[in-house]
Amino acid sequence: MLLLAGETLDVLPGETVLDCLVRHQVEVKSGCKAGACQSCLVRTNNVPPAKSQKGLRQDLIDRGYFMSCQCSADELAEIELADTEVFPSYEANLIQVDQLAPNIFRYWLSPESPIPFRLGQFVKLKYHAVERCYSIAEERDGMLGFHVRLIEDGAMSLLLRHAKQGGSFTITGPLGNCSYQAKSKEQPLLLVGSSTGLAPLYGILKDALCAGHSGPIALYHGAADATGIYLQSELLQLADNHPNFSYVPCTDVEQDEFRTGSPVTISLSDLPDLTGYQVYICGNPAMSRAMQKKAFLAGANLADLFMDPFEAQ
Ligand code: FES
């Protein structure tokens, strides 16, 4: 049994809190059902399992929030629905679109009021009726920059392909803790990403350099081929200007200027001992899960692993 606002909900064996709420026709948001999008937050005064709070902002954890899709309904006695202020929303307008690679674009949005955020955190962008999660990669003159890979037949991709300057978006968030948070400025950082998983890593890198991070920072960015490698000249320039930063683009297929192989394999071959490192992992879920496991086996502390796994949208 699960208590919700004085009402008792029966629980089926193996059912998540989210499934239980939906079955009882309680209105609750949801998205990925995989612990990534944080759409399904509810709160409790009990102790939710650690995995249901992984990646949440600390203030939400302190208030008992957890992802209802990541918790069995029989693990808790009572819950409450999320307050609306947990998901603040902002209206924003499209100011500019830059092409970064054949299928990768940067969308600059200007929110109507300031949004408190850290580069690398993600938000939900709603355009017309479609909503997707994107990481905040860049900030310039009050505008937020998002890297988007447009895919054939993706619902959001189809809309964004035709988005016009001034187009009206709703931004909800920010969410997640995938942002620069080294325990000291000397701590070594490893950033590993694939495709537009570069977006949060680029934000984290910029924040780290801006904060005067002096420990080594290594960025491994992977793509299937050269068409997926973007912001290369900006990153090479940063590596020239900051001796503690190294940038390694890698592609699955052999191409002269890039290392061949996955960013997971190549980074771990270069850095086999990750003791003391903070590791940030962003990109496709299979790559992220593999890197998380291997980084832990290579000595990284679980508390020092940060991930934002999103599927192409
Ligand atoms: S639905 Fe995405 S985290 Fe629960």
Residues whose N, C-alpha, C, O or C-beta is under 5 A from the ligand:
A	BS01	FES	S30 G31 C32 K33 A34 G35 A36 C37 Q38 S39 C40 M67 C69
